[in-house]
Amino acid sequence: MPIVADNISYAYNVGTSAESVALRGVSFTVERGEWVSVVGHTGSGKSTLAQHLNLLLTPRSGSVSIDGAEAKPGSGESRVARRRVGLVFQYPETQFFAETVRAEIEFAPSNWGVSGGALKACVDEAVSASGLDPALLESNPFALSGGQRRRVAIASVIAMRPDYLVLDEPTAGLDAAGIRELIQFLSGVRDAGLGVVQVTHDLRSALSYSDRILVLENGSRVVSGTPEFVARHIIDNPVRGLVIPPVVRFADALRKKGMNVPLICEVDEMVRAIGIYKERNKKCGS
């Protein structure tokens, strides 16, 4: 069963002169074992949508259900939903409060009644899965580097053993090596059967690794579908703040010349397609 966001709308500062609509009738689903990216410019509603998925926010209209159960504030389903859907904030330090990394990771499972050897197993699994150095367990999480803090945040969520993992701008502040490691980790999480929701402004990353993409603009759904379908749509119908990666534009140009190359592909696939195209033309000309 999936996460289902059904026609949800949300506004901040309702009833005041500062009222601002953040979401306008947005619908989408996330299945277990699927990687969905939510993409859009700053202020498009991405983070607001992410916070609806584990009930940090509740829709003004519409509904969110987790594995078939509608999640409502104060209900038993809402507590279960928060365990099933782990949310990693854009700035990891905003979710820290403990004095050590170990205490930070232990908090969620212990809050669910896990203790003793089972709690240690949760911590060990989370540390291993997130790639966090065990030597940092007694460190103050606020004293760590940006990349280390993000790993702690992920480990603290993984320790709950959720069914879905939602990450708001997870690559922010990471260097190239850190991004590669994070992508590898998320791919492993997806392959292990968890649903992954990546909230990002980075269209290149979303096109490269997602199973499906949802594009938001000014709080509204613009397009949703496979990376190739979304890329085709944005090439033909540009979306403010989203830049088509050069490699995708190049692939599009090759396709228009009759080369059989996927719109979303690696450079070696392009080289192979160009070689086949040249060979075919050489034979036709002989």
C-alpha positions in Angstrom: 0.0 0.0 0.0 1.3 3.5 -0.8 1.4 7.0 0.7 -1.5 8.8 -1.0 -1.8 12.6 -1.0 -5.3 13.3 -2.4 -6.0 16.9 -3.6 -4.3 18.5 -0.6 -4.2 22.3 -0.1 -2.5 24.3 2.6 -2.0 28.0 3.5 0.1 29.7 6.1 -1.1 32.6 8.3 -4.8 31.9 7.4 -7.1 34.8 8.1 -4.4 37.4 8.3 -3.0 39.9 5.8 0.0 37.7 5.5 -2.0 34.6 4.4 0.0 32.7 1.7 -1.2 29.6 -0.2 1.5 27.0 -0.3 -0.3 24.0 -1.9 -3.2 24.0 -4.3 -5.0 20.7 -4.8 -1.8 18.5 -5.1 -2.2 14.8 -5.5 0.5 12.1 -5.8 1.4 8.6 -4.5 4.6 6.9 -3.3 4.8 3.1 -3.4 7.2 1.1 -1.2 10.3 0.2 -3.2 10.0 3.4 -5.3 12.0 6.6 -5.5 9.9 9.7 -6.1 11.5 13.2 -6.5 9.5 16.3 -5.8 11.0 19.1 -7.8 10.4 22.9 -8.0 11.8 26.3 -7.5 12.2 27.9 -4.1 8.7 28.6 -2.7 7.0 26.1 -5.0 5.6 24.1 -2.0 8.1 21.2 -1.9 9.0 21.4 1.8 5.3 22.1 2.8 4.3 18.9 0.9 7.1 16.9 2.6 5.9 18.0 6.0 2.4 16.7 5.2 3.7 13.2 4.6 4.3 12.5 8.3 1.7 14.9 9.7 3.9 17.7 10.8 1.4 19.7 8.8 -2.2 18.7 8.0 -4.0 19.8 4.9 -6.5 22.6 4.9 -8.5 20.4 2.5 -7.8 17.0 1.0 -6.3 14.1 2.8 -3.1 12.0 3.3 -3.3 8.3 3.9 -0.5 5.9 4.8 -0.9 2.3 3.6 -4.7 2.7 3.4 -5.3 4.5 6.7 -6.1 8.2 6.6 -3.8 10.1 8.9 -5.6 12.7 11.0 -4.3 14.8 13.9 -4.8 13.2 17.3 -5.8 9.8 15.9 -4.0 6.5 16.4 -3.2 6.5 12.7 -1.3 9.7 13.0 1.1 8.2 15.6 1.6 5.2 13.4 2.1 7.4 10.4 4.9 9.2 12.0 6.7 6.0 12.6 6.1 4.7 9.1 7.2 7.9 7.5 10.6 9.2 8.5 11.4 12.9 7.6 14.9 14.3 7.4 14.9 18.1 7.4 16.9 20.3 5.0 19.0 21.5 7.8 19.8 18.5 10.0 20.6 20.6 13.1 17.0 21.7 13.4 16.0 18.2 14.4 18.8 17.7 16.9 18.3 18.2 20.7 20.4 15.5 22.4 24.0 16.0 23.7 25.5 13.0 21.9 25.0 11.3 18.6 24.1 8.0 20.3 21.3 9.7 22.4 20.0 11.4 19.2 19.7 8.0 17.4 18.3 6.2 20.4 15.5 8.7 21.0 12.9 7.6 18.4 13.1 3.8 19.0 13.2 4.2 22.8 10.1 6.5 22.5 8.4 3.4 21.0 9.4 1.2 23.9 12.5 -0.4 22.5 15.2 -0.9 25.1 18.2 -3.0 26.0 19.8 -5.2 23.3 17.1 -4.4 20.8 17.8 -0.7 21.2 21.5 -1.2 20.7 20.7 -3.3 17.5 18.5 -0.4 16.2 21.4 2.0 16.7 24.0 -0.3 15.2 21.8 -0.9 12.1 21.1 2.8 11.7 24.8 3.7 12.0 25.8 1.1 9.5 23.0 1.9 7.0 23.8 5.7 7.0 27.5 5.2 6.7 28.1 7.1 10.0 31.5 6.5 11.7 30.8 4.6 15.0 33.6 6.6 16.6 31.3 9.7 16.5 28.6 8.1 18.7 29.8 10.0 21.8 30.3 13.3 20.0 28.0 16.3 20.2 26.0 16.3 16.9 26.2 20.1 16.8 30.0 19.9 16.6 30.1 17.7 13.5 30.7 18.7 9.9 27.7 19.3 7.6 28.0 15.9 6.0 28.4 14.1 9.3 25.3 16.0 10.7 23.3 14.8 7.7 24.3 11.2 8.3 23.3 11.5 12.0 19.9 12.9 11.0 19.4 10.0 8.5 20.5 7.5 11.2 18.1 8.9 13.7 15.2 8.4 11.3 16.4 5.0 10.0 16.5 3.8 13.7 12.7 3.9 13.7 12.7 1.3 10.9 10.3 3.3 8.8 8.6 2.1 5.6 9.1 5.5 3.8 12.0 7.9 4.0 11.3 11.6 3.1 14.4 13.8 2.7 14.2 17.6 2.2 17.1 18.8 0.0 19.3 15.9 1.1 22.3 16.9 -1.0 22.5 20.5 0.3 26.0 21.2 1.7 27.5 18.0 0.5 30.6 17.8 -1.7 30.6 15.5 -4.8 31.9 12.5 -2.8 29.2 13.0 -0.2 26.5 13.3 -2.9 27.6 10.0 -4.5 27.6 8.2 -1.2 24.1 9.6 -0.4 22.7 8.5 -3.7 24.2 5.1 -3.2 22.6 4.9 0.2 19.2 6.0 -1.1 19.4 3.5 -3.9 20.1 0.7 -1.4 17.2 1.9 0.8 14.9 1.8 -2.2 16.1 -1.7 -3.3 15.5 -2.9 0.3 11.8 -2.1 -0.2 11.4 1.4 1.4 9.7 4.2 -0.4 12.0 7.2 -0.9 10.8 10.8 -1.4 13.6 13.2 -2.4 12.6 16.9 -2.2 15.0 18.9 -4.4 15.5 21.8 -6.7 18.2 19.8 -8.5 16.5 18.6 -11.7 19.6 16.8 -12.9 19.7 14.6 -9.8 16.0 13.9 -10.0 16.2 12.9 -13.7 19.2 10.6 -13.0 17.9 8.5 -10.1 14.2 8.7 -9.7 11.5 6.2 -10.7 9.0 9.1 -10.9 9.1 12.9 -10.6 6.5 15.4 -9.4 7.1 19.0 -10.5 5.5 21.8 -8.5 5.2 25.5 -9.4 3.6 28.1 -7.1 2.0 25.3 -5.0 0.4 23.5 -8.0 1.2 20.3 -9.7 2.7 20.9 -13.2 3.5 17.5 -14.3 4.2 14.0 -12.9 5.6 10.9 -14.5 8.7 9.0 -15.4 12.0 11.0 -15.7 11.8 10.9 -19.6 8.2 12.0 -19.6 8.9 14.9 -17.3 12.0 15.9 -19.1 10.1 16.0 -22.4 7.4 18.1 -20.9 9.8 20.6 -19.4 11.8 20.9 -22.7 8.5 21.8 -24.4 7.0 23.7 -21.6 9.7 25.4 -19.5 9.1 25.7 -15.7 10.4 28.7 -13.8 13.5 27.9 -11.9 14.2 24.5 -13.4 17.1 24.1 -15.8 17.3 21.2 -18.2 20.7 19.5 -17.8 23.0 20.0 -20.8 23.3 16.2 -21.3 19.5 16.0 -21.6 19.4 18.8 -24.2 22.2 17.1 -26.1 20.3 13.8 -26.1 17.2 15.7 -27.3 19.2 17.2 -30.2 20.6 13.8 -31.2 17.0 12.4 -31.2 15.9 15.1 -33.5 18.7 14.1 -35.9 17.3 10.5 -35.9 19.7 8.9 -33.5 18.1 6.3 -31.3 19.3 7.5 -27.9 17.2 7.7 -24.7 16.4 11.2 -23.5 17.7 10.3 -20.1 21.0 8.5 -20.6 24.6 8.3 -19.8 27.4 9.7 -22.0 28.5 6.3 -23.1 25.0 5.5 -24.4 25.2 8.7 -26.4 28.6 7.8 -27.8 27.3 4.3 -28.8 24.2 5.9 -30.5 26.4 8.3 -32.4 28.6 5.5 -33.6 25.6 3.4 -34.7 24.2 6.5 -36.5 27.5 7.2 -38.3 27.9 3.5 -39.3 24.4 3.4 -40.6 24.9 6.5 -42.7 28.2 5.2 -44.1 26.4 2.0 -45.3 23.6 4.0 -46.8 26.0 6.2 -48.7 28.1 3.3 -50.1 
